[in-house]
Each structure stands twice: as structure tokens, then as C-alpha cells.
Amino acid sequence: QVQLVESGGGLVQPGGSLRLSCAASGIIFGLNVMGWYRQAPGKQREFIASIGTGGSTRYADSVKGRFTISRDNAKNTLYLQMSSLKPEDTAVYYCNTSPYNPYSPKWGQGTQVTVSS
């Protein structure tokens, strides 16, 4: 059974940093393009970053230059280093395969990131 478990969220002041983790099990992690997504209150879930099997990365314009996605295939873990956080980054953050499609794993519970002074 595929399981995605996100962690590392919390409350942070504007301009601060957080590092999110996503532990994956039940999939051949190293063979999948993985991504981070987020859903803010009242909005649809959106793509923010992906990383290919060879390490190539792609970012949404809204986070480019501030967020860095990485992966550790030996640990089946995906990371998102977030810096220069803004209040508009407040959302529940999720990981999944990328692009998300009908064959992607079920969404995990996500991790809440709140940027506020």
C-alpha cells in the first residue's frame, strides 16, 4: 500500500524558513518524478515544485528563487526547503508524484504551514 507522509510544517514569521519532508513507502520512489503541492484555504490545490529521477527541478513562478526541492532516494524521502516565506505561502503542503494523474497515489494528510507575524 502506497503511503505519503508529510512533516515539518509549523508557524513561522514572514521572512523565515522551514524544511518540509515527505516519506514515501509502497512505491519505487527512485523511479518516480516527485512533486510538492499546496492548498490554501478556499483555493484549489496547486503545483509548486517537482524533481525528476535525475535531479532536474521545476518550480512555479510564485516560489522560484525561494524554495528548493530535493530528494534522497536511499531514504525514499522528498524535501522542500522554503525560505523568505510570505503570508501568501500559508497553506497545507502535500507531496505526490508529478504530474498528478489518476494513477498517482492517494494524497497524504499534508502538513500545515502558516506564515504570520
NUSE-222257 format. One record per atom (N, C-alpha, C): chain; atom name; x, y, z. Coordinates in steps of 0.001 Angstrom, whole numbers. Example, Ala and Ser with C-alpha at 12.3 -4.5 7.8 and 13.67 -1.06 7.14 Angstrom:
// NUSE-222257
{'A' 'N' {13190 -5690 7800}} {'A' 'CA' {12300 -4500 7800}} {'A' 'C' {13200 -3300 7800}} {'A' 'N' {12850 -2250 7080}} {'A' 'CA' {13670 -1060 7140}} {'A' 'C' {12900 30 7870}} 
// end
This chain:
// NUSE-222257
{'A' 'N' {839 -1184 0}} {'A' 'CA' {0 0 0}} {'A' 'C' {878 1240 0}} {'A' 'N' {581 2156 -921}} {'A' 'CA' {1374 3373 -1028}} {'A' 'C' {984 4345 83}} {'A' 'N' {1989 4926 700}} {'A' 'CA' {1742 5904 1755}} {'A' 'C' {2692 7076 1593}} {'A' 'N' {2145 8272 1697}} {'A' 'CA' {2911 9509 1647}} {'A' 'C' {2664 10248 2951}} {'A' 'N' {3740 10546 3685}} {'A' 'CA' {3599 11189 4985}} {'A' 'C' {4438 12457 5002}} {'A' 'N' {3748 13584 5033}} {'A' 'CA' {4414 14881 5056}} {'A' 'C' {4627 15353 6492}} {'A' 'N' {5711 16079 6715}} {'A' 'CA' {6003 16617 8041}} {'A' 'C' {6868 17852 7917}} {'A' 'N' {7007 18567 9022}} {'A' 'CA' {7906 19709 9063}} {'A' 'C' {7236 21064 9025}} {'A' 'N' {5934 21097 8889}} {'A' 'CA' {5231 22373 8852}} {'A' 'C' {5184 23021 10224}} {'A' 'N' {4637 24231 10247}} {'A' 'CA' {4519 24956 11505}} {'A' 'C' {4206 26408 11275}} {'A' 'N' {4306 27169 12356}} {'A' 'CA' {4077 28612 12309}} {'A' 'C' {5423 29320 12206}} {'A' 'N' {5556 30204 11248}} {'A' 'CA' {6808 30915 11034}} {'A' 'C' {6505 32368 10680}} {'A' 'N' {7396 33260 11060}} {'A' 'CA' {7209 34675 10755}} {'A' 'C' {7569 34950 9297}} {'A' 'N' {6999 35991 8730}} {'A' 'CA' {7398 36373 7361}} {'A' 'C' {8911 36554 7273}} {'A' 'N' {9477 36035 6183}} {'A' 'CA' {10924 36077 6003}} {'A' 'C' {11645 34872 6566}} {'A' 'N' {10929 34048 7286}} {'A' 'CA' {11529 32878 7902}} {'A' 'C' {11673 31698 6951}} {'A' 'N' {12143 30585 7514}} {'A' 'CA' {12405 29385 6724}} {'A' 'C' {11810 28155 7395}} {'A' 'N' {11511 27170 6575}} {'A' 'CA' {11071 25854 7050}} {'A' 'C' {11562 24805 6073}} {'A' 'N' {11736 23596 6567}} {'A' 'CA' {12083 22475 5707}} {'A' 'C' {11037 21386 5878}} {'A' 'N' {10370 21067 4795}} {'A' 'CA' {9366 20016 4808}} {'A' 'C' {9976 18699 4337}} {'A' 'N' {9428 17602 4848}} {'A' 'CA' {9851 16268 4432}} {'A' 'C' {8627 15466 4017}} {'A' 'N' {8854 14519 3121}} {'A' 'CA' {7796 13610 2689}} {'A' 'C' {8396 12216 2621}} {'A' 'N' {7932 11339 3480}} {'A' 'CA' {8389 9954 3496}} {'A' 'C' {7429 9121 2668}} {'A' 'N' {7972 8424 1673}} {'A' 'CA' {7156 7617 773}} {'A' 'C' {7423 6140 1005}} {'A' 'N' {6368 5344 957}} {'A' 'CA' {6508 3899 1071}} {'A' 'C' {5508 3247 118}} {'A' 'N' {5854 2045 -299}} {'A' 'CA' {4954 1313 -1183}} {'A' 'C' {5090 1657 -2652}} {'A' 'N' {6035 2542 -2990}} {'A' 'CA' {6300 2858 -4390}} {'A' 'C' {7806 2774 -4627}} {'A' 'N' {8183 2594 -5885}} {'A' 'CA' {9610 2615 -6228}} {'A' 'C' {9979 4080 -6376}} {'A' 'N' {10306 4693 -5228}} {'A' 'CA' {10483 6134 -5135}} {'A' 'C' {11443 6663 -6181}} {'A' 'N' {12573 5964 -6360}} {'A' 'CA' {13614 6458 -7249}} {'A' 'C' {13223 6487 -8713}} {'A' 'N' {12158 5825 -9065}} {'A' 'CA' {11732 5780 -10465}} {'A' 'C' {10611 6767 -10767}} {'A' 'N' {10237 7555 -9784}} {'A' 'CA' {9125 8484 -9959}} {'A' 'C' {9569 9940 -9911}} {'A' 'N' {9008 10741 -10812}} {'A' 'CA' {9128 12191 -10669}} {'A' 'C' {8225 12574 -9502}} {'A' 'N' {8757 13336 -8552}} {'A' 'CA' {8015 13689 -7348}} {'A' 'C' {7793 15197 -7298}} {'A' 'N' {6717 15574 -6656}} {'A' 'CA' {6394 16992 -6587}} {'A' 'C' {5800 17401 -5258}} {'A' 'N' {5851 18689 -5017}} {'A' 'CA' {5181 19311 -3885}} {'A' 'C' {4012 20145 -4425}} {'A' 'N' {2956 20115 -3655}} {'A' 'CA' {1749 20856 -3983}} {'A' 'C' {1279 21553 -2711}} {'A' 'N' {400 22524 -2867}} {'A' 'CA' {-157 23163 -1681}} {'A' 'C' {-1587 23597 -1943}} {'A' 'N' {-2339 23691 -856}} {'A' 'CA' {-3724 24135 -945}} {'A' 'C' {-3983 25150 145}} {'A' 'N' {-4252 26370 -275}} {'A' 'CA' {-4591 27437 654}} {'A' 'C' {-6098 27420 913}} {'A' 'N' {-6526 27985 2045}} {'A' 'CA' {-7959 28000 2352}} {'A' 'C' {-8777 28630 1232}} {'A' 'N' {-9815 27920 804}} {'A' 'CA' {-10703 28432 -225}} {'A' 'C' {-10155 28364 -1640}} {'A' 'N' {-8992 27742 -1804}} {'A' 'CA' {-8378 27663 -3135}} {'A' 'C' {-8143 26221 -3536}} {'A' 'N' {-7929 26015 -4836}} {'A' 'CA' {-7615 24669 -5320}} {'A' 'C' {-6173 24313 -5016}} {'A' 'N' {-5912 23035 -4926}} {'A' 'CA' {-4542 22562 -4746}} {'A' 'C' {-3737 22955 -5978}} {'A' 'N' {-2501 23430 -5755}} {'A' 'CA' {-1665 23878 -6868}} {'A' 'C' {-283 23241 -6796}} {'A' 'N' {299 23072 -7967}} {'A' 'CA' {1669 22579 -8089}} {'A' 'C' {2640 23673 -7694}} {'A' 'N' {3707 23307 -6960}} {'A' 'CA' {4719 24313 -6659}} {'A' 'C' {6130 23891 -7059}} {'A' 'N' {6433 22592 -7073}} {'A' 'CA' {7782 22189 -7449}} {'A' 'C' {7809 20699 -7773}} {'A' 'N' {8740 20313 -8652}} {'A' 'CA' {8943 18897 -8942}} {'A' 'C' {10419 18614 -9135}} {'A' 'N' {10777 17342 -8972}} {'A' 'CA' {12145 16910 -9169}} {'A' 'C' {12134 15582 -9893}} {'A' 'N' {12907 15498 -10981}} {'A' 'CA' {12954 14294 -11773}} {'A' 'C' {13826 13219 -11162}} {'A' 'N' {13821 12059 -11802}} {'A' 'CA' {14619 10952 -11296}} {'A' 'C' {16118 11250 -11358}} {'A' 'N' {16499 12119 -12271}} {'A' 'CA' {17904 12506 -12390}} {'A' 'C' {18251 13778 -11658}} {'A' 'N' {17255 14355 -10981}} {'A' 'CA' {17504 15555 -10184}} {'A' 'C' {17108 16861 -10839}} {'A' 'N' {16575 16812 -12049}} {'A' 'CA' {16147 18064 -12672}} {'A' 'C' {14955 18621 -11915}} {'A' 'N' {14896 19939 -11795}} {'A' 'CA' {13849 20568 -10991}} {'A' 'C' {13036 21561 -11806}} {'A' 'N' {11833 21772 -11316}} {'A' 'CA' {10929 22753 -11931}} {'A' 'C' {10131 23406 -10817}} {'A' 'N' {9891 24706 -10963}} {'A' 'CA' {9200 25453 -9908}} {'A' 'C' {8094 26323 -10493}} {'A' 'N' {7069 26509 -9690}} {'A' 'CA' {6062 27513 -10025}} {'A' 'C' {6695 28891 -9854}} {'A' 'N' {6238 29838 -10649}} {'A' 'CA' {6808 31183 -10584}} {'A' 'C' {6681 31782 -9179}} {'A' 'N' {5628 31413 -8474}} {'A' 'CA' {5367 32016 -7167}} {'A' 'C' {6406 31637 -6113}} {'A' 'N' {7160 30561 -6343}} {'A' 'CA' {8139 30122 -5339}} {'A' 'C' {9566 30088 -5885}} {'A' 'N' {9715 30353 -7158}} {'A' 'CA' {11039 30281 -7781}} {'A' 'C' {12010 31232 -7079}} {'A' 'N' {13184 30705 -6754}} {'A' 'CA' {14193 31509 -6084}} {'A' 'C' {14084 31514 -4574}} {'A' 'N' {12983 31003 -4055}} {'A' 'CA' {12770 30971 -2595}} {'A' 'C' {12699 29542 -2059}} {'A' 'N' {12173 28628 -2847}} {'A' 'CA' {12012 27235 -2431}} {'A' 'C' {12987 26357 -3204}} {'A' 'N' {13462 25286 -2549}} {'A' 'CA' {14338 24321 -3193}} {'A' 'C' {13842 22915 -2902}} {'A' 'N' {13575 22173 -3961}} {'A' 'CA' {13134 20779 -3815}} {'A' 'C' {14345 19857 -3955}} {'A' 'N' {14365 18798 -3173}} {'A' 'CA' {15443 17813 -3267}} {'A' 'C' {14894 16452 -2880}} {'A' 'N' {15684 15429 -3124}} {'A' 'CA' {15240 14070 -2818}} {'A' 'C' {16412 13238 -2358}} {'A' 'N' {16115 12241 -1524}} {'A' 'CA' {17098 11251 -1097}} {'A' 'C' {16499 9895 -1424}} {'A' 'N' {16909 9324 -2542}} {'A' 'CA' {16304 8063 -2978}} {'A' 'C' {16625 6913 -2030}} {'A' 'N' {17761 6977 -1368}} {'A' 'CA' {18129 5916 -424}} {'A' 'C' {17184 5899 774}} {'A' 'N' {16625 7064 1100}} {'A' 'CA' {15714 7164 2237}} {'A' 'C' {14254 7270 1809}} {'A' 'N' {14007 7196 499}} {'A' 'CA' {12635 7343 -6}} {'A' 'C' {11977 8613 525}} {'A' 'N' {12733 9694 537}} {'A' 'CA' {12256 10929 1143}} {'A' 'C' {12437 12114 197}} {'A' 'N' {11410 12939 163}} {'A' 'CA' {11400 14172 -615}} {'A' 'C' {11451 15342 353}} {'A' 'N' {12140 16404 -43}} {'A' 'CA' {12289 17581 822}} {'A' 'C' {11853 18848 84}} {'A' 'N' {11475 19831 876}} {'A' 'CA' {11226 21164 336}} {'A' 'C' {11792 22178 1323}} {'A' 'N' {12874 22826 935}} {'A' 'CA' {13452 23897 1739}} {'A' 'C' {12795 25201 1329}} {'A' 'N' {12140 25846 2277}} {'A' 'CA' {11416 27082 1995}} {'A' 'C' {12084 28227 2740}} {'A' 'N' {12374 29301 2042}} {'A' 'CA' {12964 30465 2671}} {'A' 'C' {12239 31720 2194}} {'A' 'N' {12529 32825 2839}} {'A' 'CA' {11861 34098 2523}} {'A' 'C' {10348 33912 2449}} {'A' 'N' {9820 33226 3442}} {'A' 'CA' {8397 32902 3430}} {'A' 'C' {7531 34144 3536}} {'A' 'N' {6394 34081 2859}} {'A' 'CA' {5433 35184 2814}} {'A' 'C' {4089 34704 3360}} {'A' 'N' {3260 35622 3823}} {'A' 'CA' {1930 35195 4297}} {'A' 'C' {1149 34420 3244}} {'A' 'N' {1348 34745 1979}} {'A' 'CA' {623 34031 920}} {'A' 'C' {1125 32609 702}} {'A' 'N' {2187 32216 1390}} {'A' 'CA' {2642 30826 1343}} {'A' 'C' {1872 29956 2341}} {'A' 'N' {1019 30562 3144}} {'A' 'CA' {222 29809 4104}} {'A' 'C' {-695 28834 3376}} {'A' 'N' {-570 27557 3720}} {'A' 'CA' {-1328 26506 3037}} {'A' 'C' {-1009 25169 3695}} {'A' 'N' {-1758 24151 3286}} {'A' 'CA' {-1395 22777 3610}} {'A' 'C' {-552 22262 2446}} {'A' 'N' {608 21726 2761}} {'A' 'CA' {1552 21263 1748}} {'A' 'C' {1512 19742 1640}} {'A' 'N' {1488 19272 396}} {'A' 'CA' {1402 17848 100}} {'A' 'C' {2500 17441 -873}} {'A' 'N' {2861 16168 -829}} {'A' 'CA' {3751 15623 -1848}} {'A' 'C' {2996 14537 -2610}} {'A' 'N' {3443 14287 -3826}} {'A' 'CA' {2880 13220 -4638}} {'A' 'C' {3741 13084 -5879}} {'A' 'N' {3386 12125 -6705}} {'A' 'CA' {4077 12019 -7978}} {'A' 'C' {3704 13237 -8830}} {'A' 'N' {4513 13494 -9843}} {'A' 'CA' {4298 14661 -10690}} {'A' 'C' {4463 14284 -12161}} {'A' 'N' {3544 14742 -13026}} {'A' 'CA' {2338 15466 -12667}} {'A' 'C' {1307 14544 -12025}} {'A' 'N' {467 15136 -11182}} {'A' 'CA' {-562 14332 -10537}} {'A' 'C' {-1514 13823 -11617}} {'A' 'N' {-1877 12542 -11523}} {'A' 'CA' {-2734 11938 -12538}} {'A' 'C' {-3587 10863 -11865}} {'A' 'N' {-4535 10267 -12605}} {'A' 'CA' {-5430 9273 -11982}} {'A' 'C' {-4710 8067 -11383}} {'A' 'N' {-3472 7844 -11783}} {'A' 'CA' {-2717 6706 -11266}} {'A' 'C' {-1798 7078 -10107}} {'A' 'N' {-1802 8347 -9726}} {'A' 'CA' {-969 8791 -8618}} {'A' 'C' {-1500 8218 -7310}} {'A' 'N' {-617 8116 -6319}} {'A' 'CA' {-1068 7643 -5000}} {'A' 'C' {-2108 8584 -4391}} {'A' 'N' {-2837 8066 -3416}} {'A' 'CA' {-3767 8919 -2687}} {'A' 'C' {-2980 9993 -1947}} {'A' 'N' {-3607 11136 -1770}} {'A' 'CA' {-2959 12212 -1037}} {'A' 'C' {-2775 11831 434}} {'A' 'N' {-1649 12266 996}} {'A' 'CA' {-1447 12110 2416}} {'A' 'C' {-2219 13164 3184}} {'A' 'N' {-1892 13284 4459}} {'A' 'CA' {-2627 14242 5291}} {'A' 'C' {-2111 15663 5132}} {'A' 'N' {-952 15798 4541}} {'A' 'CA' {-358 17121 4355}} {'A' 'C' {236 17663 5637}} {'A' 'N' {930 18772 5515}} {'A' 'CA' {1496 19452 6673}} {'A' 'C' {1189 20938 6560}} {'A' 'N' {688 21520 7646}} {'A' 'CA' {239 22906 7640}} {'A' 'C' {1419 23852 7795}} {'A' 'N' {1500 24822 6906}} {'A' 'CA' {2475 25898 7014}} {'A' 'C' {1702 27204 7167}} {'A' 'N' {1995 27915 8235}} {'A' 'CA' {1344 29197 8489}} {'A' 'C' {2413 30269 8621}} {'A' 'N' {2323 31283 7783}} {'A' 'CA' {3280 32381 7804}} {'A' 'C' {2557 33617 8319}} {'A' 'N' {2932 34022 9506}} {'A' 'CA' {2235 35128 10150}} {'A' 'C' {3105 35737 11224}} {'A' 'N' {2940 37041 11407}} {'A' 'CA' {3651 37709 12490}} {'A' 'C' {2781 37763 13737}} 
// end
